[in-house]
Amino acid sequence: MVVLTRTVVHGVLGSGPVAAALGGILGSKAIERRVHDRGWHWSAPLDDAPRLLIVVGFDCSVSRLVRWHADAWKCPQAKALSCAIYGLHEDVVRTALGSDVFGRRDTGGDTFEEWSRYVALVPWTASLAFLLERIAELSPCPITSWLNPAKRAELVAPLLQAILRRDQDAVIRLARAGRIHDWDATCSSHPDFGDAHTYAYRITAWLSSVSAINVPWDEGEALFRPLSES
C-alpha cells in the first residue's frame, strides 16, 4: 500500500472494466478514445508533467500500441510526460521493446526499450504493485524531446504538401520512405476507407503505385488529408 499512496497517476487512458477499476483505485481521471479511434478525448489539462496510464486490451497489437502511445503526447498543456501501457500480452511486450516508437519499420532507431526511462510496457499478468512501482520509476520526458524526433519521422504532412504542389520528385522520394512505414500504427478508422488496417492497406497500395510515370494525385490527396487533420 506504500507504493499505492505515493504513486500519483494523473490520467487513466482507456475504456472497459479494467480501466474503470484502475481509475477508481488510483482516483485518476478516466479518458476514453474519440469517435473512430481518432485520439484521446481530452476534456481539460491534467498537469504540466502528467503521469499517464494507458490501459489496452489483451488483443492489442504493436501497431495499436504505437498509435495510442503517440496520441498520449498530445496531452493539453503538458510540458513533460511519462507513460505506462498496461494490459499487453507478453509476446507483444517482447516485440514492442524492439519496435520503433514512431511507427517506422526496419530503422534501427528509437525503440521502446531505448525509451524505457519514460515509457513502461507492462504485461497483463503483472500485479498492481508491480505496475505502480514501474510507473513510479519513470522520469518525465520533455514534450519537445518527443515532438522533435516525431516531426522528423512524420511523413503525412510533407507527403500531402508535395501532393498539393504536384511535386512529382518529392512524392516519389517520400513514397519510397513511406513503404517502410507501419501505416497500421498511423491510421485510425475512417468512414471513407474502412477500419485502420484497411485504410493502411489503401495507403500502402497507393505508395506502391507511385512511379515516374504514374502519381494518382487526387487519390493521394483524399488518403492523406484526413491523417493531417487528426
N, C-alpha and C positions, 0 to 999 in steps of 0.2 A: 504493500500500500504506500510505501515511501515514494516509489517511482511514480505511482498514480498521482500523488498530491503535488509533486514537484514538476511534473511534465505538463506544460501548457500547450494545448493544440488549439489553434485559433479557428480552424475550419475543417469539417469532415466533408469531403467531396465524394458524392456518390448517392445511390438510392437503394432501396431494399432494406430488409430487416437487419442485416449486419451493420450497414452504415448507420441506420437509425439507432441501433443498440449502442454502437461506439460513440455516436454523438451524445446520447443520453448519459453514458458513463463519464465522458470527458467534459460534459457541459459545453460542447462546442457547437457552433453554428453549422447547420446542415445546408449543403449547397448541391443542387442537382444539375444534370445536363440540360441544356437548352433543347428546344424542339429540333428534330432532325440531327441530333448529336453535334450541334454547332457551338461547342464551347460550354464553359460553366456559366451558370445563371447567377452572376454576381449581383447582389442587391445593394451592397454597401461595402466600403473598405473594412478590412479586418484588423490590420495592424501595419506598422511600417516595416516590420520584419517578421511576417507570419510564419508559424509552423503549420504546415498543411498535411492532412492525411487523406489520400485518395483510396477509396475502397472499391475494388473491382470484383467482378465475378470470377468464379473458378475457371471459366472458359475464356478468360481474357487472353488475347493474342499479344505478341510483341508489338505489332503494328498499332493496336488499340492503346496499349500502354504508352507508346511513344506519343501518340496524338493527345491522349488525356493529360499526360505529364506536361507536354508543351503548352497546353491551354492553361495549366495552373500558373504559369509565369505571367499571365495577363491579369493577375490579382490586382484590383484597382488600388492605386496609391502606395503599393508596396515598394520599398527601396531595396530590400533584400528578402530572401526566401529560402526555406528548407522544406523538404517534402518527403514523406514516406508513402509507399504504394503497397497496400496490403490486400491479400486475398488471392495471390498468384499461385498457379501450380508450380511445383518445384522445378519442373523441366523448363517452364517459361522463365523463371528466375535465372537459371543457368544460361539459357540462350540470350536473355536480355543483357546480362552483365557484359557480354562481348559485343553488343549491338550499339550502333551509333545513336546518341540521344537526339539527334536532329533528323533521324529517319533516312540517312544515306546508306547505301549498300556498298560493301567492299571498299571502304575508305581507309580503314585502319586509324580512324580519327578519334573523336570524343566518345568513348564508350560509357555505359552506365557504371562500370567498375571504376573508371577514372573519375567519375563524378560522385563516387560513393561518400565523399565528405559532406555532400549537400543533399543527396538523394539516396534513400534506402529502399531496396526491393525486399519485401517481407512475404514469405510464403504463407498460405492459408493455414498451415499446420502450426505456425508459431503461436506461442502463448501471448496473452495480453501484456504480461510483464516484459517479455522479450521485445514486443512491438514498441512499448513505451520507452524502454531502455535505448532502443535503436533510434527512436525519434529524439531523445534527449542528447544523444551523441552527435547529432547533426549540427553543422555550422551554417549560419545564414550566408547565402551566396548573393552578392550584389546583383541586382536585376540587370545592370549593364553588362556584367560578366556573362550572363546568359544571352542577352539580346544581341550583342555584337557578333559572336560566332553564329548565332541563329540567323542573323541577317546575311552573313557570308554564305551560309548553307542554303538560304532561301532561293528557290527557282521560280516561284509563281509570279512575283512582281516583275522581274526582268523579262520573263517569257511573255507575259501579257503586254508589256511595253513594246517589246520587239514585234509582236504580232500586230499591234495597233499602228506601229510605224511602217509595217510591211518591210521590215528589215530582214531579208532572207538569210544573209550571212549570220546574223546574230541568232536567229531562230534555229538554224542548223547547228550552230555551236552549242546553244543551250539545250536543244533536243538531245544531243549526244550525252550531255551531263545528266539530263533527265531520265535517260534509260537505265541508269544505275540507282535511281532514287526509289525508295519504298513509298509509292503513292498510296498504299493502304494506310500508311501512318499519317498521311496528309488529308485525305478525302474523308468527308462525312457524307451521310446520305443526302440525296438531292432529288426533288420531285421530277426533274427532267432526266436524271441519269441513273436513278435507282439507288441501291444501298451503297455503302462505302466501297465494298470490293468491286462492284460493277462499275462504279464511277472511276475507280483506279484503273480498271481494265480498259475503259474507254480512253483514258489519258495515255496509258502505255501504248495502245494501238495507234493513237494519233502521233505520238512521238516517233514510233517506228515507221510511220508513213512519210515523215518529213524527209525530203531529199532536195538535191539541187534542181530537180525538175518538177517537184511537187511539194507545195505547202498549202494545206487546206485552211486558209486564213479564217473564214467565218466559223468553221467548226472549232478551231483552236480558241478563238475569242470566246465562244459560247462555253467551252470547257473550263477555261482558266479564270474567267471573270468572277464566277461565284466564289472561287477559292480566295481571290484577292479581297473579297468583301466579308469573309467570315471572321 
